[in-house]
Amino acid sequence: MKQTLRYEQLSCRLQVDGLPDVSAGQSGEALGIITGWSLQWLGRPELEGRKEHLLALMQVVLPYARHLLSGVERRFGQEDSPVEIGPRPGGGHRLLLRSSQPDTPPLEVALDDAELADLVRVLDQLRLDARLQLPLDLPPIRPLRPREMQERVPRRQRLAAPLGGALVLALAAGLGLLLPEPRPLPAPSSPPTSPPTSPPAAQERP
């Protein structure tokens, strides 16, 4: 029995078609085998593909959006991967889709922040849908590494604090060398010695 999952936002609509995996004991509204999917954009050509293309889209778009929320902009996807996404030089986001058909040029889609947010929502709705009962080979959600967090701060700003501290330390050391040495304190004089006193003589008893 064919199953269809639909997820809609303002600028896009995702539809996933498939069947229950009978060998895994699935039935009813479960979808364990994806036979095809389509993504309809507002004012753009419709995208279609197989399960591998849908997974490739989720594998780059979801971590890219997570890094954006942390203030880290970086490209996801290799030059030979089906999907690639990254920031555009003039602002916004650049989604590049490569077809598996020979002699087919890649499709480049320019997205603004609202369109990217809609795309992330429909992909998240698919990922969290209990009716989708097949493993998704998605990268695990982990905190960003310290190196990635440092890259969000410009290098000039990162170097300002240590260079400023070294400069202050050098100035303090130079001023310390310019100060005159303190004069030595005079040695304390010893108090006069008094002659020893003899103990009182014992009185004779009558």
Backbone as a printed PyTorch tensor [residue, N CA C, xyz], in Angstrom:
tensor([[[  0.8500,  -1.1850,   0.0000],
         [  0.0000,   0.0000,   0.0000],
         [  0.8930,   1.2430,   0.0000]],

        [[  0.7200,   2.0880,  -0.9650],
         [  1.5460,   3.2760,  -1.0970],
         [  1.2100,   4.2890,  -0.0180]],

        [[  2.2630,   4.8970,   0.5440],
         [  2.1050,   5.9240,   1.5690],
         [  2.7430,   7.2210,   1.0580]],

        [[  2.1400,   8.3350,   1.4530],
         [  2.6330,   9.6490,   1.0640],
         [  2.6870,  10.5410,   2.2900]],

        [[  3.8610,  11.1130,   2.5260],
         [  4.0580,  12.0510,   3.6250],
         [  4.2540,  13.4350,   3.0290]],

        [[  3.5160,  14.4180,   3.5440],
         [  3.5900,  15.7880,   3.0400],
         [  3.8880,  16.7420,   4.1930]],

        [[  4.7440,  17.7010,   3.9100],
         [  5.1180,  18.7270,   4.8850],
         [  5.1640,  20.0620,   4.1410]],

        [[  4.4550,  21.0390,   4.6560],
         [  4.3010,  22.3130,   3.9550],
         [  4.7440,  23.4730,   4.8280]],

        [[  5.3930,  24.4260,   4.1680],
         [  5.7290,  25.7190,   4.7480],
         [  5.3510,  26.7860,   3.7270]],

        [[  5.6580,  28.0340,   4.0430],
         [  5.2170,  29.1180,   3.1630],
         [  5.8760,  29.0550,   1.7880]],

        [[  7.1590,  28.7340,   1.7420],
         [  7.8810,  28.8230,   0.4710],
         [  8.1690,  27.4710,  -0.1680]],

        [[  7.8840,  26.3630,   0.5060],
         [  8.1990,  25.0630,  -0.0780],
         [  7.2700,  23.9990,   0.4840]],

        [[  7.1970,  22.8960,  -0.2480],
         [  6.4120,  21.7360,   0.1860],
         [  7.1860,  20.4720,  -0.1780]],

        [[  7.3660,  19.6070,   0.8120],
         [  8.0920,  18.3600,   0.6230],
         [  7.1080,  17.2090,   0.6360]],

        [[  7.2200,  16.3460,  -0.3590],
         [  6.3790,  15.1540,  -0.4470],
         [  7.2750,  13.9380,  -0.6130]],

        [[  7.0540,  12.9380,   0.2410],
         [  7.8500,  11.7070,   0.2280],
         [  6.8950,  10.5400,   0.0060]],

        [[  7.1760,   9.7460,  -1.0140],
         [  6.3590,   8.5760,  -1.3410],
         [  7.1320,   7.3130,  -1.0000]],

        [[  6.3960,   6.2930,  -0.5580],
         [  7.0480,   5.0460,  -0.2140],
         [  6.0620,   3.9610,   0.1480]],

        [[  6.5940,   2.8870,   0.7040],
         [  5.8080,   1.7080,   1.0580],
         [  6.2470,   1.2100,   2.4230]],

        [[  5.3770,   0.5140,   3.1190],
         [  5.8100,  -0.1450,   4.3570],
         [  6.7710,  -1.2870,   4.0440]],

        [[  7.7320,  -1.4810,   4.9390],
         [  8.6810,  -2.5790,   4.7920],
         [  8.0610,  -3.8180,   5.4270]],

        [[  7.4590,  -4.6460,   4.5950],
         [  6.7500,  -5.8280,   5.0960],
         [  7.7260,  -6.8000,   5.7390]],

        [[  8.9550,  -6.8730,   5.2300],
         [  9.9270,  -7.8010,   5.7980],
         [ 10.2980,  -7.4260,   7.2210]],

        [[ 10.1360,  -6.1530,   7.5860],
         [ 10.4130,  -5.7050,   8.9560],
         [  9.1530,  -5.6910,   9.8100]],

        [[  8.0450,  -6.2120,   9.2910],
         [  6.8030,  -6.2620,  10.0570],
         [  6.0470,  -4.9510,  10.0810]],

        [[  6.3040,  -4.0460,   9.1440],
         [  5.6170,  -2.7600,   9.1240],
         [  4.3030,  -2.8810,   8.3620]],

        [[  3.3370,  -2.1020,   8.8040],
         [  2.0360,  -2.0880,   8.1490],
         [  1.3450,  -0.7740,   8.4690]],

        [[  0.1870,  -0.5980,   7.8860],
         [ -0.5840,   0.6160,   8.1690],
         [  0.0330,   1.8450,   7.5250]],

        [[  0.2380,   2.8940,   8.3280],
         [  0.7360,   4.1670,   7.8070],
         [  2.2520,   4.2610,   7.8410]],

        [[  2.9350,   3.2000,   8.1850],
         [  4.3940,   3.2480,   8.2550],
         [  4.9840,   3.3530,   6.8570]],

        [[  6.1250,   4.0350,   6.7820],
         [  6.8520,   4.1680,   5.5210],
         [  8.2890,   3.7210,   5.7870]],

        [[  8.6180,   2.5450,   5.2890],
         [  9.9520,   1.9940,   5.4990],
         [ 10.7870,   1.9390,   4.2490]],

        [[ 10.1840,   2.1830,   3.0940],
         [ 10.8990,   2.1750,   1.8220],
         [ 10.5090,   3.4330,   1.0630]],

        [[ 11.4760,   4.2690,   0.7420],
         [ 11.2190,   5.5010,  -0.0150],
         [ 11.3710,   5.1910,  -1.5040]],

        [[ 10.3080,   5.4360,  -2.2410],
         [ 10.3330,   5.2050,  -3.6860],
         [ 10.5750,   6.4860,  -4.4710]],

        [[ 10.3700,   7.6240,  -3.8510],
         [ 10.5950,   8.8960,  -4.5340],
         [ 10.1820,  10.0540,  -3.6510]],

        [[ 10.6140,  11.2330,  -4.0280],
         [ 10.2690,  12.4310,  -3.2730],
         [ 10.3140,  13.6290,  -4.2110]],

        [[  9.6520,  14.6750,  -3.8110],
         [  9.6410,  15.8990,  -4.6000],
         [  9.6210,  17.0910,  -3.6540]],

        [[ 10.2710,  18.1590,  -4.0770],
         [ 10.3280,  19.3980,  -3.3090],
         [  9.8860,  20.5250,  -4.2250]],

        [[  8.7640,  21.1290,  -3.8770],
         [  8.2010,  22.2190,  -4.6740],
         [  8.5630,  23.5520,  -4.0290]],

        [[  9.2080,  24.4060,  -4.8280],
         [  9.5950,  25.7280,  -4.3710],
         [  8.6060,  26.7560,  -4.9020]],

        [[  8.5300,  27.8750,  -4.2330],
         [  7.6940,  28.9770,  -4.6860],
         [  8.4590,  29.7690,  -5.7430]],

        [[  7.9980,  29.6560,  -6.9910],
         [  8.6440,  30.3690,  -8.0790],
         [  9.9090,  29.7250,  -8.5850]],

        [[ 10.1440,  28.4430,  -8.2700],
         [ 11.3350,  27.7390,  -8.7270],
         [ 10.9410,  26.3780,  -9.2810]],

        [[ 11.7960,  25.7580, -10.0720],
         [ 11.4580,  24.4310, -10.6110],
         [ 11.3800,  23.3840,  -9.5060]],

        [[ 10.5410,  22.4090,  -9.7140],
         [ 10.3550,  21.3390,  -8.7310],
         [ 11.5440,  20.3830,  -8.7720]],

        [[ 11.9480,  19.9400,  -7.5890],
         [ 13.0470,  18.9990,  -7.4680],
         [ 12.4910,  17.6020,  -7.2170]],

        [[ 13.1120,  16.6060,  -7.8290],
         [ 12.7270,  15.2140,  -7.6550],
         [ 13.9850,  14.3740,  -7.5350]],

        [[ 13.8520,  13.2330,  -6.8890],
         [ 15.0150,  12.3670,  -6.7570],
         [ 14.6930,  11.0950,  -6.0170]],

        [[ 15.7550,  10.3340,  -5.7670],
         [ 15.6320,   9.0840,  -5.0480],
         [ 15.9740,   9.2940,  -3.5820]],

        [[ 15.9730,   8.2000,  -2.8480],
         [ 16.2550,   8.2720,  -1.4150],
         [ 17.6470,   8.8320,  -1.1470]],

        [[ 18.6300,   8.4450,  -1.9680],
         [ 19.9970,   8.9210,  -1.7560],
         [ 20.0940,  10.4320,  -1.8540]],

        [[ 19.3470,  11.0340,  -2.7720],
         [ 19.3800,  12.4880,  -2.9230],
         [ 18.7170,  13.1800,  -1.7400]],

        [[ 17.6390,  12.6010,  -1.2200],
         [ 16.9730,  13.1940,  -0.0630],
         [ 17.8730,  13.1360,   1.1640]],

        [[ 18.5470,  12.0120,   1.3690],
         [ 19.4670,  11.9040,   2.4950],
         [ 20.6400,  12.8640,   2.3420]],

        [[ 21.1470,  13.0140,   1.1210],
         [ 22.2490,  13.9510,   0.8890],
         [ 21.8100,  15.3790,   1.1840]],

        [[ 20.5650,  15.7180,   0.8740],
         [ 20.0490,  17.0520,   1.1790],
         [ 19.9750,  17.2870,   2.6850]],

        [[ 19.4950,  16.2880,   3.4190],
         [ 19.3940,  16.4170,   4.8670],
         [ 20.7730,  16.4430,   5.5250]],

        [[ 21.7270,  15.7110,   4.9750],
         [ 23.0550,  15.6100,   5.5820],
         [ 23.8360,  16.9150,   5.5210]],

        [[ 23.4900,  17.8110,   4.6060],
         [ 24.2300,  19.0760,   4.5020],
         [ 23.4130,  20.2640,   5.0050]],

        [[ 22.0990,  20.2410,   4.7720],
         [ 21.2790,  21.4040,   5.1420],
         [ 21.1220,  21.5040,   6.6590]],

        [[ 20.8590,  20.3970,   7.3380],
         [ 20.6160,  20.4440,   8.7830],
         [ 21.8640,  20.8650,   9.5680]],

        [[ 23.0430,  20.2930,   9.3350],
         [ 24.2150,  20.8040,  10.0700],
         [ 24.6030,  22.2160,   9.6610]],

        [[ 24.3500,  22.5980,   8.4160],
         [ 24.6430,  23.9670,   7.9990],
         [ 23.7970,  24.9630,   8.7810]],

        [[ 22.5060,  24.6630,   8.9360],
         [ 21.6310,  25.5580,   9.7090],
         [ 22.0280,  25.5810,  11.1790]],

        [[ 22.4710,  24.4520,  11.7260],
         [ 22.8820,  24.4180,  13.1330],
         [ 24.1170,  25.2770,  13.3550]],

        [[ 25.0520,  25.2480,  12.4160],
         [ 26.2360,  26.0940,  12.5420],
         [ 25.8740,  27.5710,  12.4080]],

        [[ 24.8980,  27.8770,  11.5570],
         [ 24.4790,  29.2710,  11.4150],
         [ 23.9050,  29.7990,  12.7250]],

        [[ 23.1490,  28.9730,  13.4330],
         [ 22.5880,  29.4050,  14.7130],
         [ 23.6830,  29.6890,  15.7310]],

        [[ 24.8210,  29.0310,  15.6040],
         [ 25.9450,  29.2740,  16.5050],
         [ 26.8630,  30.3840,  16.0090]],

        [[ 26.4990,  31.0160,  14.9030],
         [ 27.3140,  32.1060,  14.3810],
         [ 28.4990,  31.6680,  13.5550]],

        [[ 28.5240,  30.4110,  13.1070],
         [ 29.6430,  29.8770,  12.3170],
         [ 29.1320,  29.6010,  10.9100]],

        [[ 29.6530,  30.3120,   9.9340],
         [ 29.2710,  30.1150,   8.5400],
         [ 30.3610,  29.3050,   7.8360]],

        [[ 29.9830,  28.1630,   7.3290],
         [ 30.9270,  27.3250,   6.5950],
         [ 30.1700,  26.5010,   5.5720]],

        [[ 30.8780,  26.0320,   4.5690],
         [ 30.2710,  25.2630,   3.4890],
         [ 30.1750,  23.7950,   3.8880]],

        [[ 29.0960,  23.1480,   3.4690],
         [ 28.8840,  21.7240,   3.7130],
         [ 28.6620,  21.0460,   2.3680]],

        [[ 29.2980,  19.8840,   2.2260],
         [ 29.2170,  19.1450,   0.9770],
         [ 30.4900,  19.2780,   0.1700]],

        [[ 30.9230,  18.1670,  -0.4070],
         [ 32.1160,  18.1520,  -1.2290],
         [ 31.7740,  18.5030,  -2.6740]],

        [[ 32.8310,  18.7140,  -3.4580],
         [ 32.6090,  19.0910,  -4.8490],
         [ 32.0150,  17.9570,  -5.6740]],

        [[ 32.1860,  16.7280,  -5.2230],
         [ 31.6330,  15.5940,  -5.9540],
         [ 30.3760,  15.0290,  -5.3050]],

        [[ 29.8440,  15.6870,  -4.2570],
         [ 28.6480,  15.1940,  -3.5760],
         [ 27.3960,  15.7050,  -4.3010]],

        [[ 26.2690,  15.0240,  -4.1280],
         [ 25.0540,  15.4460,  -4.8490],
         [ 24.5440,  16.8180,  -4.4120]],

        [[ 24.7750,  17.1960,  -3.1580],
         [ 24.2350,  18.4530,  -2.6420],
         [ 25.3590,  19.2050,  -1.9380]],

        [[ 25.3550,  20.5090,  -2.1290],
         [ 26.3430,  21.3820,  -1.4870],
         [ 25.6420,  22.6790,  -1.0990]],

        [[ 25.9600,  23.1840,   0.0740],
         [ 25.3450,  24.4230,   0.5320],
         [ 26.3930,  25.2410,   1.2750]],

        [[ 26.2780,  26.5480,   1.1460],
         [ 27.2230,  27.4460,   1.7990],
         [ 26.7360,  28.8790,   1.6960]],

        [[ 27.4020,  29.7950,   2.3690],
         [ 27.0030,  31.2070,   2.3050],
         [ 27.3420,  31.8230,   0.9520]],

        [[ 26.5160,  32.7400,   0.5150],
         [ 26.7710,  33.4730,  -0.7200],
         [ 27.5860,  34.7110,  -0.4150]],

        [[ 28.4820,  35.1020,  -1.3160],
         [ 29.2870,  36.3060,  -1.0660],
         [ 28.4450,  37.5620,  -0.8970]],

        [[ 27.3520,  37.6580,  -1.6240],
         [ 26.5120,  38.8450,  -1.5310],
         [ 25.4230,  38.7620,  -0.4840]],

        [[ 25.4220,  37.7130,   0.3120],
         [ 24.3790,  37.5170,   1.3190],
         [ 23.4400,  36.4000,   0.9390]],

        [[ 22.8630,  35.7670,   1.9210],
         [ 21.9880,  34.6390,   1.6690],
         [ 22.7650,  33.3340,   1.6220]],

        [[ 22.1680,  32.3500,   0.9530],
         [ 22.7250,  31.0010,   0.9620],
         [ 22.6630,  30.4250,  -0.4430]],

        [[ 23.6500,  29.6090,  -0.7550],
         [ 23.7780,  29.0190,  -2.0930],
         [ 23.6500,  27.5100,  -1.9820]],

        [[ 22.5820,  26.9710,  -2.5710],
         [ 22.3200,  25.5340,  -2.5860],
         [ 22.6160,  25.0160,  -3.9830]],

        [[ 23.5370,  24.0700,  -4.0680],
         [ 23.9410,  23.5030,  -5.3520],
         [ 23.5420,  22.0430,  -5.3950]],

        [[ 22.7660,  21.6710,  -6.4120],
         [ 22.2520,  20.3080,  -6.5750],
         [ 22.8290,  19.7210,  -7.8560]],

        [[ 23.4990,  18.5880,  -7.7250],
         [ 24.1180,  17.9280,  -8.8730],
         [ 23.3030,  16.6930,  -9.2330]],

        [[ 22.9660,  16.5850, -10.4810],
         [ 22.1640,  15.4650, -10.9600],
         [ 23.0500,  14.2610, -11.2230]],

        [[ 22.4720,  13.0770, -11.0350],
         [ 23.1920,  11.8410, -11.3360],
         [ 23.1510,  11.5030, -12.8180]],

        [[ 22.3490,  12.2270, -13.5840],
         [ 22.2800,  11.9940, -15.0210],
         [ 23.4820,  12.6330, -15.7150]],

        [[ 24.0770,  11.9490, -16.6560],
         [ 25.2380,  12.5300, -17.3510],
         [ 24.8220,  13.7260, -18.2140]],

        [[ 25.7800,  14.6200, -18.4190],
         [ 25.5840,  15.8090, -19.2600],
         [ 24.4560,  16.6990, -18.7520]],

        [[ 24.2340,  16.6860, -17.4350],
         [ 23.2160,  17.5590, -16.8390],
         [ 23.9240,  18.5470, -15.9270]],

        [[ 23.8520,  19.8320, -16.2350],
         [ 24.5580,  20.8080, -15.3930],
         [ 23.9290,  20.8880, -14.0130]],

        [[ 24.7030,  21.2340, -12.9980],
         [ 24.1340,  21.3580, -11.6430],
         [ 23.1680,  22.5310, -11.5670]],

        [[ 22.2330,  22.3930, -10.6530],
         [ 21.2250,  23.4240, -10.4310],
         [ 21.6170,  24.2340,  -9.2030]],

        [[ 21.7100,  25.5360,  -9.3510],
         [ 22.0600,  26.4160,  -8.2490],
         [ 20.8180,  27.1890,  -7.8070]],

        [[ 20.5530,  27.1400,  -6.5170],
         [ 19.3710,  27.7980,  -5.9400],
         [ 19.8590,  28.7870,  -4.8900]],

        [[ 19.4390,  30.0350,  -5.0250],
         [ 19.7780,  31.0750,  -4.0480],
         [ 18.6330,  31.1810,  -3.0460]],

        [[ 18.9540,  31.0620,  -1.7730],
         [ 17.9570,  31.0860,  -0.7070],
         [ 18.2400,  32.2420,   0.2290]],

        [[ 17.1630,  32.8870,   0.6890],
         [ 17.3270,  33.8520,   1.7660],
         [ 17.1070,  33.1460,   3.1030]],

        [[ 17.1690,  33.8840,   4.1810],
         [ 17.0680,  33.2640,   5.5090],
         [ 15.7010,  32.6160,   5.7260]],

        [[ 14.6320,  33.2630,   5.2550],
         [ 13.2820,  32.7120,   5.4460],
         [ 13.1010,  31.4240,   4.6550]],

        [[ 13.5980,  31.3890,   3.4250],
         [ 13.4700,  30.1740,   2.6150],
         [ 14.3050,  29.0320,   3.1820]],

        [[ 15.4840,  29.3550,   3.6880],
         [ 16.2880,  28.3130,   4.3340],
         [ 15.5920,  27.7850,   5.5830]],

        [[ 14.9770,  28.6750,   6.3560],
         [ 14.2610,  28.2360,   7.5580],
         [ 13.0950,  27.3160,   7.1890]],

        [[ 12.3810,  27.6220,   6.1040],
         [ 11.2830,  26.7470,   5.6740],
         [ 11.8050,  25.3780,   5.2400]],

        [[ 12.9330,  25.3650,   4.5420],
         [ 13.5050,  24.0940,   4.1170],
         [ 13.9380,  23.2610,   5.3150]],

        [[ 14.5340,  23.9040,   6.3060],
         [ 14.9500,  23.1780,   7.5150],
         [ 13.7300,  22.6220,   8.2440]],

        [[ 12.6390,  23.3720,   8.2920],
         [ 11.4330,  22.9100,   9.0020],
         [ 10.8480,  21.6620,   8.3570]],

        [[ 10.7310,  21.6380,   7.0260],
         [ 10.1380,  20.4580,   6.3860],
         [ 11.0630,  19.2420,   6.5310]],

        [[ 12.3680,  19.4600,   6.4850],
         [ 13.2890,  18.3340,   6.6780],
         [ 13.2500,  17.8330,   8.1220]],

        [[ 13.1110,  18.7530,   9.0690],
         [ 12.9940,  18.3310,  10.4700],
         [ 11.6810,  17.6000,  10.7170]],

        [[ 10.6100,  18.0620,  10.0870],
         [  9.3300,  17.3690,  10.2430],
         [  9.4070,  15.9460,   9.6980]],

        [[ 10.1110,  15.7780,   8.5960],
         [ 10.2960,  14.4240,   8.0660],
         [ 11.1520,  13.5870,   9.0040]],

        [[ 12.2190,  14.1740,   9.5270],
         [ 13.1320,  13.4190,  10.3910],
         [ 12.4540,  12.9800,  11.6830]],

        [[ 11.5430,  13.7910,  12.2030],
         [ 10.8960,  13.4950,  13.4780],
         [  9.5510,  12.7920,  13.3260]],

        [[  9.1280,  12.5220,  12.1160],
         [  7.8350,  11.8800,  11.8860],
         [  7.9270,  10.4060,  12.2890]],

        [[  7.0190,   9.9880,  13.1640],
         [  7.0220,   8.5930,  13.6250],
         [  6.6230,   7.6210,  12.5230]],

        [[  5.9630,   8.1030,  11.4810],
         [  5.5710,   7.2110,  10.3900],
         [  6.7600,   6.8090,   9.5270]],

        [[  7.8240,   7.6110,   9.5350],
         [  9.0190,   7.2690,   8.7810],
         [  9.8440,   6.2840,   9.6060]],

        [[  9.8270,   5.0430,   9.2180],
         [ 10.4650,   3.9780,   9.9960],
         [ 11.5900,   3.3330,   9.1930]],

        [[ 12.6060,   4.1290,   8.9170],
         [ 13.8150,   3.6180,   8.2740],
         [ 14.9850,   4.4180,   8.8090]],

        [[ 16.1480,   3.7990,   8.9300],
         [ 17.3030,   4.5160,   9.4820],
         [ 17.7640,   5.6140,   8.5370]],

        [[ 18.0710,   6.7740,   9.1220],
         [ 18.5820,   7.9100,   8.3610],
         [ 20.0580,   8.0910,   8.7170]],

        [[ 20.8780,   8.0140,   7.7130],
         [ 22.3260,   8.1480,   7.9210],
         [ 22.6680,   9.6350,   8.0140]],

        [[ 22.3530,  10.2250,   9.1730],
         [ 22.5910,  11.6410,   9.3860],
         [ 23.7260,  11.8260,  10.3810]],

        [[ 24.4930,  12.8990,  10.2490],
         [ 25.5770,  13.1300,  11.2230],
         [ 25.0070,  13.3800,  12.6040]],

        [[ 25.6340,  12.8540,  13.6510],
         [ 25.1140,  13.0650,  15.0120],
         [ 25.1980,  14.5290,  15.4060]],

        [[ 24.2500,  14.9430,  16.2310],
         [ 24.2170,  16.3240,  16.7160],
         [ 25.1680,  16.4320,  17.8940]],

        [[ 26.2570,  17.1610,  17.7080],
         [ 27.2680,  17.3340,  18.7380],
         [ 27.5660,  18.8130,  18.9210]],

        [[ 28.0350,  19.1860,  20.1000],
         [ 28.4470,  20.5840,  20.2920],
         [ 29.6010,  20.9450,  19.3660]],

        [[ 29.6590,  22.2010,  19.0040],
         [ 30.7420,  22.6480,  18.1470],
         [ 32.0720,  22.5530,  18.8830]],

        [[ 33.1130,  22.2400,  18.1390],
         [ 34.4450,  22.1550,  18.7160],
         [ 34.9580,  23.5500,  19.0630]],

        [[ 35.8700,  23.6380,  20.0540],
         [ 36.4070,  24.9660,  20.4110],
         [ 37.0330,  25.6790,  19.2250]],

        [[ 37.6590,  24.9230,  18.3270],
         [ 38.2790,  25.5620,  17.1640],
         [ 37.2260,  26.2080,  16.2840]],

        [[ 36.0710,  25.5520,  16.1160],
         [ 35.0070,  26.1370,  15.3030],
         [ 34.4320,  27.3840,  15.9560]],

        [[ 34.3460,  27.3850,  17.2750],
         [ 33.8440,  28.5640,  17.9620],
         [ 34.8300,  29.7200,  17.8700]],

        [[ 36.1380,  29.4330,  17.8410],
         [ 37.1240,  30.4920,  17.7210],
         [ 37.1170,  31.1090,  16.3390]],

        [[ 36.7560,  30.3060,  15.3240],
         [ 36.7580,  30.8310,  13.9690],
         [ 35.6680,  31.8720,  13.7440]],

        [[ 34.6600,  31.9240,  14.6010],
         [ 33.6140,  32.9170,  14.4390],
         [ 34.0940,  34.3160,  14.8370]],

        [[ 35.1690,  34.3950,  15.6240],
         [ 35.7350,  35.6760,  16.0380],
         [ 36.8530,  36.0390,  15.0740]],

        [[ 36.8970,  37.2570,  14.5400],
         [ 37.9810,  37.6290,  13.6310],
         [ 39.3510,  37.4570,  14.2630]],

        [[ 40.3400,  37.1270,  13.4310],
         [ 41.6790,  36.8840,  13.9470],
         [ 42.2480,  38.1180,  14.6330]],

        [[ 41.9690,  39.2960,  14.0930],
         [ 42.4850,  40.5100,  14.7170],
         [ 41.9340,  40.6820,  16.1220]],

        [[ 40.6450,  40.3360,  16.2960],
         [ 40.0510,  40.4590,  17.6270],
         [ 40.5760,  39.3900,  18.5720]],

        [[ 40.8630,  38.1710,  18.0610],
         [ 41.3970,  37.1180,  18.9110],
         [ 42.8010,  37.4400,  19.3860]],

        [[ 43.5950,  38.1170,  18.5450],
         [ 44.9690,  38.4270,  18.9120],
         [ 45.0900,  39.6990,  19.7330]],

        [[ 44.0100,  40.4920,  19.8130],
         [ 44.1040,  41.7670,  20.5270],
         [ 44.3610,  41.5560,  22.0100]],

        [[ 43.6740,  40.6000,  22.6360],
         [ 43.8250,  40.3980,  24.0770],
         [ 45.2290,  39.9210,  24.4590]],

        [[ 45.7760,  38.8630,  23.8410],
         [ 47.1370,  38.4520,  24.2440],
         [ 48.2020,  39.4870,  23.9110]],

        [[ 48.0810,  40.1700,  22.7610],
         [ 49.0660,  41.1910,  22.4290],
         [ 48.9860,  42.3700,  23.3940]],

        [[ 47.7600,  42.7410,  23.7810],
         [ 47.6090,  43.8250,  24.7540],
         [ 48.1980,  43.4600,  26.1010]],

        [[ 47.9910,  42.2200,  26.5330],
         [ 48.5700,  41.7880,  27.8090],
         [ 50.0860,  41.7730,  27.7700]],

        [[ 50.6600,  41.3200,  26.6410],
         [ 52.1250,  41.3120,  26.5290],
         [ 52.6880,  42.7350,  26.5240]],

        [[ 51.9550,  43.6650,  25.8650],
         [ 52.4250,  45.0500,  25.8460],
         [ 52.3910,  45.6750,  27.2370]],

        [[ 51.3220,  45.4220,  27.9710],
         [ 51.2400,  45.9510,  29.3370],
         [ 52.3430,  45.3730,  30.2110]],

        [[ 52.6320,  44.0850,  30.0540],
         [ 53.6930,  43.4640,  30.8400],
         [ 55.0560,  44.0580,  30.4960]],

        [[ 55.2900,  44.3190,  29.1980],
         [ 56.5680,  44.9110,  28.8020],
         [ 56.7130,  46.3290,  29.3400]],

        [[ 55.6230,  47.1150,  29.3030],
         [ 55.6840,  48.4730,  29.8430],
         [ 55.9380,  48.4580,  31.3450]],

        [[ 55.2970,  47.5450,  32.0550],
         [ 55.5160,  47.4680,  33.4990],
         [ 56.9560,  47.0850,  33.8160]],

        [[ 57.5230,  46.1550,  33.0470],
         [ 58.9130,  45.7740,  33.2820],
         [ 59.8650,  46.9250,  32.9710]],

        [[ 59.5740,  47.7100,  31.8880],
         [ 60.4340,  48.8440,  31.5640],
         [ 60.3800,  49.9340,  32.6100]],

        [[ 59.1790,  50.2280,  33.1120],
         [ 59.0790,  51.2270,  34.1790],
         [ 59.7790,  50.7680,  35.4440]],

        [[ 59.7380,  49.4860,  35.7180],
         [ 60.4290,  48.9750,  36.9000],
         [ 61.9310,  49.1480,  36.8010]],

        [[ 62.4830,  49.0420,  35.5830],
         [ 63.9240,  49.2380,  35.4200],
         [ 64.3260,  50.7040,  35.5440]],

        [[ 63.4040,  51.6250,  35.2130],
         [ 63.7240,  53.0450,  35.2970],
         [ 63.6550,  53.5890,  36.7130]],

        [[ 62.9660,  52.9780,  37.5890],
         [ 62.8570,  53.4640,  38.9600],
         [ 64.1880,  53.3150,  39.6890]],

        [[ 64.6000,  54.3280,  40.5140],
         [ 65.8660,  54.1940,  41.2550],
         [ 65.7570,  53.1240,  42.3220]],

        [[ 66.9320,  52.5450,  42.6040],
         [ 66.9520,  51.5200,  43.6280],
         [ 66.8020,  52.1600,  45.0050]],

        [[ 66.0940,  51.5770,  45.9050],
         [ 65.9440,  52.1560,  47.2470],
         [ 67.2560,  52.1200,  48.0230]],

        [[ 67.4960,  53.1950,  48.8380],
         [ 68.7100,  53.2510,  49.6510],
         [ 68.6500,  52.1900,  50.7480]],

        [[ 69.8280,  51.6570,  51.0770],
         [ 69.8100,  50.6440,  52.1490],
         [ 69.5650,  51.2960,  53.5060]],

        [[ 68.8100,  50.6850,  54.3270],
         [ 68.5040,  51.1970,  55.6550],
         [ 69.7160,  51.0380,  56.5690]],

        [[ 69.9790,  52.0540,  57.4980],
         [ 71.1160,  51.9090,  58.4300],
         [ 70.8960,  50.7530,  59.3890]],

        [[ 72.0240,  50.1600,  59.7750],
         [ 71.9310,  49.0150,  60.6760],
         [ 71.5130,  49.4900,  62.0520]],

        [[ 70.6250,  48.8410,  62.7510],
         [ 70.1800,  49.2770,  64.0860],
         [ 71.3210,  49.1660,  65.1110]],

        [[ 71.4710,  50.2510,  65.9640],
         [ 72.5270,  50.2700,  67.0000],
         [ 72.1410,  49.3620,  68.1500]],

        [[ 73.1780,  48.6710,  68.7060],
         [ 72.9060,  47.7340,  69.8050],
         [ 72.7570,  48.5100,  71.1100]],

        [[ 71.8490,  48.1640,  71.9990],
         [ 71.6620,  48.8890,  73.2690],
         [ 72.8570,  48.6770,  74.2040]],

        [[ 73.2070,  49.7310,  75.1180],
         [ 74.3460,  49.5850,  76.0510],
         [ 74.1210,  48.4390,  77.0140]],

        [[ 75.2400,  47.7640,  77.2450],
         [ 75.1610,  46.6130,  78.1560],
         [ 75.3420,  47.0850,  79.5920]],

        [[ 74.5600,  46.6100,  80.5130],
         [ 74.6550,  46.9500,  81.9450],
         [ 75.4430,  45.8710,  82.6690]],

        [[ 76.2330,  46.3050,  83.7430],
         [ 77.0230,  45.2880,  84.4600],
         [ 76.1340,  44.2900,  85.1350]],

        [[ 76.6240,  43.1070,  85.2390],
         [ 75.7910,  42.0630,  85.8670],
         [ 75.6020,  42.3240,  87.3400]],

        [[ 74.4620,  42.0940,  87.8020],
         [ 74.1430,  42.2960,  89.2130],
         [ 74.3370,  41.0010,  89.9560]],

        [[ 74.9230,  41.1620,  91.1870],
         [ 75.1480,  39.9650,  92.0150],
         [ 73.9040,  39.6820,  92.8200]],

        [[ 73.6350,  38.4850,  93.1210],
         [ 72.4340,  38.1680,  93.9040],
         [ 72.5740,  38.6730,  95.3260]],

        [[ 71.4980,  39.0750,  96.0120],
         [ 71.5870,  39.5760,  97.3660],
         [ 72.1210,  38.5000,  98.3210]],

        [[ 72.9560,  39.0300,  99.2940],
         [ 73.5520,  38.0820, 100.2670],
         [ 72.4990,  37.5400, 101.1900]],

        [[ 72.7000,  36.3420, 101.4990],
         [ 71.7340,  35.7020, 102.4080],
         [ 71.9360,  36.2210, 103.8480]],

        [[ 70.8870,  36.5710, 104.5200],
         [ 70.9290,  37.0480, 105.8940],
         [ 71.1410,  35.8890, 106.8520]],

        [[ 72.0900,  36.1920, 107.8570],
         [ 72.3320,  35.1550, 108.8450],
         [ 71.2420,  35.1920, 109.8940]],

        [[ 70.8390,  34.0320, 110.3260],
         [ 69.8230,  33.9410, 111.3560],
         [ 70.4970,  34.1700, 112.7180]],

        [[ 69.9090,  34.8370, 113.7140],
         [ 70.4760,  35.0360, 115.0410],
         [ 70.5770,  33.7250, 115.7750]]])
